[in-house]
Amino acid sequence: MANVSADHALKGVLIAFVSFAAFAFSDASVKLLEGTLSPYQAAFLGAIFGAMALPFIMKPGDRWTDIFATTNRPLWILRFAAQAGGTIGSVTAFTHLSMAEAFALIFLLPSFVTIMSVLFLKEKVGFRRWGAVIIGFVGVMIVLRPGFRELSIGHLGAVFGGLSGAISIVIFRAMGPSEKNISLYGAGVLGTLVVCGALAIPGFQVPTMMQWVWLAGYGGFAAIAAILLMYAAAYAPATLIGPTQYSQMLWAVLFGYLVFGDHIDLPMMIGILLIVGSGLLTLMRERVRGTPLPPSIGTDAQAAAMVSPEEPAEHK
């Protein structure tokens, strides 16, 4: 039985790696738009393709109306809004920054989760987790080097993307096992469709054939990745899946060099390593404490598939 469990866990981890590769392809696709469409329109049209994951997220007994059903309407609405803001932020980040730099800043998400868990969930955080938060923000200062390099709206978008993702995680923990996956995932999809759709109307333009290809890649790969991540969670616990999200940084560096001609200097590499190290330290502490781990980074729609509401949320 132990061998079977080990085999299942290995299968889950391998599926998770493929899932995060698909998420990286999704982010590369939106970057290939090169800002030719507004972030609102890109997010809206990408969400239409991303909605393809909804039938696969549904579990036996779920109904389509369960997308709107919730045990806590204020938190459902907050998830609705956070998803929209996070998607706009991540699209803006990948448009204006190198993929590695965008991921580095979005990877602040675990630090934001720690801070908000203290403020809103009244969790007790020890010196190790606070140390991880400090390391993460030191890494950000090294990456940004304020005063020594020009900061752009892309940096703000990346930080906001990580912050909005952290809001979603705290919502998942607060709602606990009573909320259905289809409701949490659906709230995020609806938020992007409604908010970004409304914001896209004034400057809406009909995409070219090539733009449709990148939009389909953006939303389609995200949908495939979310489905794969759900299957990975069925085979392996979140404690094993969580750290594999950082494989996205390898894909970011690879895409950056081979596709976008990005260059990472030594200070930025040091900052990225500190931020990634901060996230991994946080994941290790979460594993020891037995709380649900932060979901994968990038497109926030991943979150509902990664943190199953059937998993008990312990706030130790």
MOKADA-V293084 format. One record per backbone hydrogen bond with DSSP energy under -0.5 kcal/mol. CO is the residue of the C=O (numbers start at 1). NH is the residue of the N-H. E is the energy in kcal/mol with one decimal. If there is no record, write none. Layout:
BEGIN
CO,NH,E / CO,NH,E
END
This chain:
BEGIN
1,5,-2.5 / 2,6,-2.5 / 3,7,-2.6 / 4,8,-2.4 / 5,9,-2.6 / 6,10,-2.5 / 7,11,-2.3 / 8,12,-2.5 / 9,13,-2.4 / 10,14,-2.5 / 11,15,-2.4 / 12,16,-2.1 / 13,17,-2.2 / 14,18,-1.9 / 15,19,-2.6 / 16,20,-2.6 / 17,21,-1.7 / 18,22,-2.1 / 19,23,-2.1 / 20,24,-2.0 / 21,25,-2.1 / 22,26,-2.1 / 23,27,-2.3 / 24,28,-2.4 / 25,29,-2.0 / 26,30,-1.8 / 27,31,-1.7 / 28,32,-1.8 / 30,33,-0.8 / 31,34,-1.8 / 33,36,-1.8 / 38,42,-2.7 / 39,43,-2.2 / 40,44,-2.4 / 41,45,-2.8 / 42,46,-2.2 / 43,47,-2.0 / 44,48,-1.3 / 45,49,-1.4 / 46,50,-2.5 / 47,51,-1.7 / 49,52,-1.6 / 50,53,-1.8 / 51,54,-1.7 / 53,56,-0.9 / 53,57,-1.5 / 54,57,-0.5 / 54,58,-1.4 / 59,62,-2.7 / 63,66,-1.6 / 64,67,-1.6 / 65,68,-1.3 / 65,69,-0.7 / 72,76,-2.1 / 73,77,-2.6 / 74,78,-2.0 / 75,79,-2.4 / 76,80,-2.3 / 77,81,-2.3 / 78,82,-2.9 / 79,83,-2.4 / 80,84,-1.2 / 81,85,-2.5 / 82,86,-2.8 / 83,87,-2.4 / 84,88,-2.1 / 85,89,-2.4 / 86,90,-2.6 / 87,91,-2.4 / 88,92,-2.3 / 89,93,-2.3 / 90,94,-2.6 / 91,95,-1.4 / 92,96,-1.8 / 93,97,-2.3 / 98,102,-2.5 / 99,103,-2.6 / 100,104,-2.4 / 101,105,-1.8 / 102,106,-2.3 / 103,107,-2.4 / 105,108,-1.6 / 106,109,-1.8 / 107,110,-0.6 / 108,111,-0.8 / 108,112,-2.1 / 109,113,-2.5 / 110,114,-2.1 / 111,115,-2.1 / 112,116,-2.8 / 113,117,-2.5 / 114,118,-1.5 / 115,119,-2.0 / 116,120,-3.1 / 116,121,-0.7 / 117,121,-0.9 / 117,123,-2.2 / 123,125,-0.6 / 126,130,-2.0 / 127,131,-2.3 / 128,132,-1.9 / 129,133,-2.0 / 130,134,-2.3 / 131,135,-2.4 / 132,136,-2.2 / 133,137,-2.1 / 134,138,-2.2 / 135,139,-2.2 / 136,140,-1.7 / 137,141,-2.0 / 138,142,-1.9 / 139,143,-2.3 / 140,144,-3.2 / 141,145,-2.5 / 145,148,-2.4 / 145,149,-1.0 / 149,147,-0.6 / 152,155,-0.8 / 152,156,-1.2 / 153,157,-2.5 / 154,158,-2.3 / 155,159,-2.2 / 156,160,-2.5 / 157,161,-2.4 / 158,162,-2.2 / 159,163,-2.3 / 160,164,-2.8 / 161,165,-1.9 / 162,166,-1.9 / 163,167,-2.0 / 164,168,-1.8 / 165,169,-1.9 / 166,170,-2.4 / 167,171,-2.1 / 168,172,-2.3 / 169,173,-2.4 / 170,174,-2.4 / 171,175,-2.5 / 172,176,-1.9 / 175,178,-0.8 / 176,179,-1.1 / 180,184,-2.0 / 181,185,-3.2 / 182,186,-1.9 / 183,187,-2.2 / 184,188,-1.4 / 185,189,-2.2 / 186,190,-2.9 / 187,191,-2.1 / 188,192,-2.0 / 189,193,-2.5 / 190,194,-2.9 / 191,195,-2.2 / 191,196,-0.6 / 192,196,-1.2 / 192,197,-0.6 / 193,197,-1.0 / 194,198,-2.1 / 195,199,-2.2 / 196,200,-1.8 / 197,201,-0.9 / 198,201,-0.6 / 201,204,-1.3 / 208,212,-2.3 / 209,213,-1.6 / 210,214,-2.0 / 211,215,-2.6 / 212,216,-2.7 / 213,217,-2.1 / 214,218,-2.6 / 215,219,-2.6 / 216,220,-2.7 / 217,221,-1.9 / 218,222,-1.1 / 219,223,-2.1 / 220,224,-2.6 / 221,225,-2.7 / 222,226,-2.3 / 223,227,-2.1 / 224,228,-2.5 / 225,229,-2.5 / 226,230,-1.7 / 227,231,-1.9 / 228,232,-2.6 / 229,233,-2.2 / 230,234,-0.9 / 231,235,-0.9 / 232,235,-1.0 / 232,236,-2.5 / 237,240,-1.6 / 237,241,-1.8 / 238,242,-3.0 / 241,244,-1.1 / 242,245,-1.7 / 243,246,-1.6 / 244,247,-1.9 / 245,248,-1.9 / 246,249,-1.2 / 246,250,-0.6 / 247,251,-1.6 / 248,252,-2.4 / 249,253,-2.4 / 250,254,-2.4 / 251,255,-3.1 / 252,256,-2.4 / 253,257,-2.1 / 254,258,-2.6 / 255,259,-2.6 / 255,260,-1.8 / 256,261,-0.5 / 256,262,-3.3 / 263,265,-0.6 / 265,269,-2.2 / 266,270,-2.5 / 267,271,-2.5 / 268,272,-2.8 / 269,273,-2.3 / 270,274,-2.1 / 271,275,-2.3 / 272,276,-2.8 / 273,277,-2.5 / 274,278,-2.3 / 275,279,-2.2 / 276,280,-2.4 / 277,281,-2.3 / 278,282,-2.0 / 279,283,-2.3 / 280,284,-2.2 / 281,285,-2.1 / 282,286,-2.5 / 283,287,-2.1 / 284,288,-1.9 / 285,289,-2.3 / 286,290,-1.5 / 286,291,-1.5 / 299,302,-1.9 / 300,303,-1.9 / 301,305,-0.6 / 302,305,-0.6 / 302,306,-1.7 / 303,307,-2.5 / 306,308,-0.9 / 308,311,-2.2 / 312,314,-0.8 / 314,316,-0.9
END
